[in-house]
Amino acid sequence: VAGDVAYLNLGSTMTVDGTAEEAAELHLASWSGNSDLVTLNIANGGSLEILTGWTYVGVAAGDFGLLSVDSGSTFTANSALNVGYNGNGTLDVNGGTVNALGGLFVSNPWAGGTGAGTVNLYDGIVNVSTDFVMSPTGLIDIHAGSLSIYGLWWDSALTGYIDADQIVGYGDTQTVNIDHVGDYTVLTAVPEPATLGMLAVFGGAMLFIRRKITI
């Protein structure tokens, strides 16, 4: 509830299933030291809002935290969202919405950090306000969704992450596009020209087959 700091440890799996929940702070895979996978699913239109404290996914060295947000569901962090602190953290967005209102930190960008963070944006939206930082062990893989960061000054930093293969499209098989929409810098994955050509050929072949069947 609103006043709670939530610690999820020891190989646990929890699902927020169609309900609206909240907590003061969230630690996913927090200091157990047992190399466990700790999973939190937001599913079936459910929502979880972290009100004041940080959200840590993959806190303890050697541990694995997974936060999954499914279609129609929402996760909101009013303070910073850190994916991969000293452990291994993964954020999977499967058609839902993630609001990182206090900033998004992928892996631990501070001195001495050992974390590795991965954001898989399979579909849906990740909204980031105030700050966005990745360490060298961080990875964002954008598929059929968008990463939207407040501010129009991010092009240089984002281009650096893209050139370093830290922000990729479809497992580094497609191009990541940077656009400005209103006050936001928006990243999406777009097909390579060769991929577009293959899709066009495939679509033409399917249309020809359909015409033959119709005749």
N, C-alpha and C positions, 0 to 999 in steps of 0.2 A: 504494500500500500504506500501512500504518499510519503510516510516518514521512514520507510525501510531502505536500508542498503542491502541489496540482494547479492548473495554469493552463491554461484552454482559451481559445484565441484564433483570430483570422484566419479567420472563417467556417467553423469546424469543426463537425461533428456527431458526437457520440459516444453510444452506446447501451450501457447496462448491461442485458444481455439474459439474464434468468433466472439470473444469478449473484449472489453476495454479495460486494460490494467495500467498501473503506474507504480513507480518506485522512485526513491530519492537518488539512487546510484546503482550501477550494475557492474559486477565483476564476474565474467564468464571464463571458466577455467582459471581459478584464482588460488595460487599458492598451494595447490595440493601436491605437486611434485611427483605425480604418479604416471605421467605420460598418458593421461586419459583424454578421450574426446568428450567434451561437454557441449551439448547442443541445445539451442533455444530456437524454437520454431514459432513464427507469428503466422497464423493460418486462418483460412475461412472468414476473411473480413475482420479479423481481430486487430487489436492495436495495443502497443505498449509505449508509454511515454516515460522517459527518465527526466525527472523534474529539475534537479539542481546540480547533482554531482556528475562526474565523468562516467562514461560507458567504456569499459575495457573488455576487449574480446581477445582472449589468449594472454593471460596475465603472467602466469608462472613459467619459467624456463623449462622447456621440455613438454609442456602441456599444450593441448589443442582445443581451441574454442571455435564453435561454429554458430553464427547467428544467421538464420534463414528467414526471409520475408517473402511470403507467397502472394499471388495475385489478389488484389483487392484489400490487402492488409497493409498496416502502417507501423513503422517504428520511428519514434521521434526522440532525439537526444537534444535537450535544451542546452546542455553543456557539451564539451568536446566528446567526439566519438573516436576512440583509438582502436584500430584493428591490428593486433600483433604488438603487444607491449614488450614483455620479455619472453613470451611464449609464441605459439603459432596461432594466429587468428585468421578466420575466414568470414567474410560477409557475402552471402549469396542472396541476390535480389532476383526473385522469380516472378516478376510482374507486379510487385508491390511498390510501396513508396518508402524511402528512407529520408528523413529530415535530420541532417547534422547541423543544427542551428548554432552550436558552439564551435564548429570547425570539424574537419575530418583529418585524422593523422593515420597514414597507412604505414605500418611498422613504427618502431620507436625512433623518432627523429632526434632524441636527446643523447648526449654523450654517454657511452657505456651501455646503450641499449642492445639487447640481443634478439629482439623479436623479429618475426617474419609475418607480414600481413598481406592478405590477398582479398581483393574485392572482385567478385564475379557478377557483372551486371548482365544477366541473361535477358531480362526484360523489365520494364518499369522505369522508375525515376529515382535518382539520388540527388537531393538538394543540399547544397553546402553553403553555409553562411560564415562570415568572419575570417576563416582561415582554412588553408589547405596545404598540407606538407606530406611528402613521402621520403622515407629513408631509402638507401640503396637496396634493401632487402624487400621493399614493397612492390606489389604488382596490382594493376587494375586491368581487367579483361572485359572490354565492352562488347556486348552482342547487340540484341535488339532493344536497347534501352538508351537512356541519356543520363549523363552526369552534368549537373548544372551548378556552377560555382558563382556566387555573388561577386560582382566586380568585373571590369573590362580590362584589367591590367595583368591577366594571367597568361597571356599568349607565350611569352618568352619561357616562363617556368614550365608550362605544359609541353611546349615543343621540346624542351630539354628532356623531360620524362619520356616523351614519345621516342625521341632519338636514342635514348638509353634502353628502349624496349621495356620500360616500366609501365607504360600505358599502351595497351595493344588492343587490336580489334579481332574478335573471333580467334583467340589463341595465336595472335600475330600472323594471321593469314589475310587480314583486310586492313584498310587504311583507317586511321582515326582522324576525324574531321573536327576542326575548331570553328565555332560560330559565335556571334554575339546576338543575343536575343534580349532586348530591353536592357536591363542592368546586369545581365548574367552572361558568363562565358559558358557555352554548352558544348560538350563533347559527345559525338556519336561515331559509330563505326559504319563505314561506307564500303561497298564492294570495289575491288580493283577492276580496271577496264576489262581484263581477261575474264574475270568472273561474270561481269555484266554480259559479255559476249556469249559465254556458255549458257547463261540464263535465257538470253534471247533465242539461241538455237534450240534449247530445250523447250521453251514456250512455243516456238514455231512448229516443232515436231509434234507436240501435244495437240496443237490446233489442227494440224494436217490429219492426225489420227482421228480426232473427233469428227472432222468433216467427212472422212471416209466412212466412219461408223454411221453418221447421219444419213449419208447417201445410201 
